[in-house]
Amino acid sequence: MKQFNGKVLFLDRSDINTDEIIPARYLTEISKEALKPYLLEDLELQGFDVKKDIEPAQVVISRANFGCGSSREHAPWAFEVNDINLVIGESFARIFKQNMFNCGMMAVELAPETIDEIFSTFKGKETTLETDLASGTFTLSSGSVKKEIPFSISGFDRALVEAEGWVGYADKHY
């Protein structure tokens, strides 16, 4: 199973679309690995530096409607090859969210007030996140500040995560 722990990258904006996640000009690449250097290349966000902020991150926390725009598996793939297997937000575009789970990754929705609390407590600080899939909790830590947050995903999405994606799930069940 993929890892859902690590350093958090805060993207404090709603409506981050798939063209900002992986620009369309790179969709002709023939391997997932070829997408790696282009993740979030076109994202314009105050304080975000694609050259230094992507590499250490393993988790993204953002706002509402993450992954909107064109439907493409390339967006989750670009996260996956950068070892970012978890995106947390208020809401996701339906296809982006399902593509994440189909790849054995997680797109987890939390209430807007919970996201607000996370940003006000941890944004701008070096923050790590630990996921306990069995108990459905995230633990965010920065220095001596620690916060446990419950989450839930559907049983089928959990099965996809545990099987490392749709292909693994199909191999086990069909």
C-alpha positions as CSV (number, residue, x, y, z in Angstrom):
1,M,0.0,0.0,0.0
2,K,1.2,3.5,-0.8
3,Q,2.3,5.8,2.0
4,F,0.0,8.7,3.2
5,N,2.4,10.4,5.5
6,G,5.0,13.1,5.3
7,K,5.6,16.8,4.9
8,V,2.6,19.0,4.0
9,L,2.4,21.4,1.1
10,F,-0.3,24.0,1.7
11,L,-2.0,25.4,-1.4
12,D,-4.3,28.0,0.0
13,R,-6.7,28.5,-3.0
14,S,-9.9,27.0,-4.3
15,D,-10.4,25.9,-7.9
16,I,-6.9,24.6,-8.6
17,N,-7.5,23.0,-12.0
18,T,-6.0,20.1,-13.8
19,D,-4.1,22.4,-16.2
20,E,-2.4,23.9,-13.2
21,I,-1.7,20.5,-11.8
22,I,-0.2,19.2,-15.0
23,P,-0.2,21.5,-18.0
24,A,-1.8,20.1,-21.2
25,R,1.4,20.6,-23.2
26,Y,2.9,17.6,-21.3
27,L,0.0,15.2,-22.0
28,T,1.9,13.7,-24.9
29,E,4.5,12.1,-22.6
30,I,4.4,8.4,-22.8
31,S,5.3,7.5,-19.2
32,K,4.2,8.7,-15.8
33,E,7.8,9.4,-14.8
34,A,8.1,11.9,-17.7
35,L,5.4,14.0,-15.9
36,K,7.4,14.4,-12.7
37,P,9.2,17.7,-13.3
38,Y,6.0,19.5,-14.5
39,L,3.8,19.0,-11.5
40,L,2.1,22.4,-10.6
41,E,4.5,24.2,-13.0
42,D,1.8,26.7,-14.1
43,L,0.3,27.2,-10.6
44,E,0.4,30.9,-9.6
45,L,-0.1,31.2,-5.9
46,Q,1.5,33.8,-3.6
47,G,4.4,32.2,-1.7
48,F,4.5,29.1,-3.8
49,D,7.8,28.2,-5.4
50,V,7.5,25.1,-7.6
51,K,11.2,24.5,-7.6
52,K,11.6,24.2,-3.8
53,D,8.1,23.3,-2.5
54,I,7.3,20.2,-4.5
55,E,10.3,17.9,-3.8
56,P,9.9,17.7,0.0
57,A,6.1,17.3,0.0
58,Q,4.2,14.1,0.4
59,V,0.8,15.5,1.2
60,V,-1.2,18.5,-0.2
61,I,-3.8,20.4,1.7
62,S,-5.9,22.8,-0.3
63,R,-9.3,24.4,-0.5
64,A,-12.5,23.7,-2.5
65,N,-13.1,22.2,-6.0
66,F,-9.5,20.8,-6.3
67,G,-8.9,19.1,-9.6
68,C,-11.6,20.9,-11.6
69,G,-11.2,21.4,-15.4
70,S,-10.4,18.8,-17.9
71,S,-10.7,15.1,-16.9
72,R,-7.4,13.4,-17.1
73,E,-5.6,10.7,-15.2
74,H,-2.4,12.6,-15.8
75,A,-3.2,14.9,-12.8
76,P,-3.1,12.1,-10.2
77,W,-0.2,10.5,-12.0
78,A,1.9,13.7,-11.7
79,F,1.3,13.6,-8.0
80,E,2.0,9.9,-7.7
81,V,5.5,10.1,-9.4
82,N,6.3,12.9,-7.0
83,D,5.5,10.7,-4.0
84,I,2.4,12.7,-3.2
85,N,-0.3,10.1,-2.6
86,L,-2.7,12.2,-0.4
87,V,-4.6,15.4,-1.2
88,I,-6.9,16.9,1.4
89,G,-9.5,19.6,0.6
90,E,-13.0,20.9,1.1
91,S,-14.2,19.3,-2.1
92,F,-12.9,17.8,-5.3
93,A,-13.9,17.6,-8.9
94,R,-15.7,14.2,-9.2
95,I,-13.4,12.7,-11.9
96,F,-10.2,13.9,-10.2
97,K,-11.3,12.4,-6.9
98,Q,-12.1,9.0,-8.5
99,N,-9.0,9.0,-10.5
100,M,-7.0,9.4,-7.3
101,F,-8.6,6.4,-5.7
102,N,-8.4,4.4,-9.0
103,C,-4.6,4.9,-8.7
104,G,-4.6,3.7,-5.1
105,M,-4.2,7.3,-3.8
106,M,-6.5,9.3,-1.6
107,A,-8.5,12.5,-2.1
108,V,-10.1,13.2,1.3
109,E,-12.7,15.8,1.9
110,L,-12.9,17.6,5.2
111,A,-15.5,20.3,6.3
112,P,-14.6,23.9,5.3
113,E,-14.3,24.9,9.0
114,T,-11.8,22.0,9.6
115,I,-9.8,23.1,6.6
116,D,-9.9,26.7,7.9
117,E,-8.6,25.5,11.3
118,I,-5.8,23.5,9.7
119,F,-4.7,26.5,7.6
120,S,-4.9,28.9,10.6
121,T,-2.9,26.5,12.8
122,F,-0.3,25.1,10.5
123,K,0.1,27.2,7.3
124,G,3.6,28.8,7.0
125,K,5.0,26.2,9.5
126,E,6.9,23.1,8.7
127,T,4.2,20.5,9.1
128,T,4.0,16.8,8.9
129,L,1.0,14.5,8.6
130,E,0.5,10.9,9.7
131,T,-2.4,8.9,8.4
132,D,-4.0,6.1,10.4
133,L,-6.2,4.5,7.8
134,A,-7.6,1.8,10.2
135,S,-8.9,4.4,12.6
136,G,-9.6,7.1,10.1
137,T,-7.5,9.8,11.6
138,F,-4.9,12.3,10.4
139,T,-2.4,13.7,12.9
140,L,-0.8,17.0,11.9
141,S,2.3,18.1,13.8
142,S,4.5,21.2,13.8
143,G,6.9,21.6,16.6
144,S,5.0,21.0,19.8
145,V,1.6,21.7,18.1
146,K,-0.3,18.5,17.3
147,K,-3.8,18.0,16.1
148,E,-5.8,14.8,15.4
149,I,-8.5,15.0,12.7
150,P,-11.0,12.3,11.9
151,F,-11.8,11.5,8.3
152,S,-13.8,9.0,6.4
153,I,-13.8,7.4,2.9
154,S,-16.2,4.9,1.4
155,G,-15.7,1.2,1.8
156,F,-15.0,0.8,-1.9
157,D,-12.5,3.7,-2.0
158,R,-10.7,2.1,1.0
159,A,-10.6,-1.2,-0.9
160,L,-9.0,0.6,-3.9
161,V,-6.4,2.2,-1.6
162,E,-5.6,-1.2,0.0
163,A,-5.3,-2.9,-3.4
164,E,-3.1,0.0,-4.6
165,G,-5.7,1.0,-7.2
166,W,-8.2,-0.3,-9.6
167,V,-5.9,-2.8,-11.4
168,G,-4.9,-4.4,-8.1
169,Y,-8.6,-4.5,-7.0
170,A,-9.7,-6.1,-10.3
171,D,-6.9,-8.7,-10.0
172,K,-8.2,-9.7,-6.6
173,H,-11.9,-9.7,-7.3
174,Y,-12.4,-10.7,-11.0
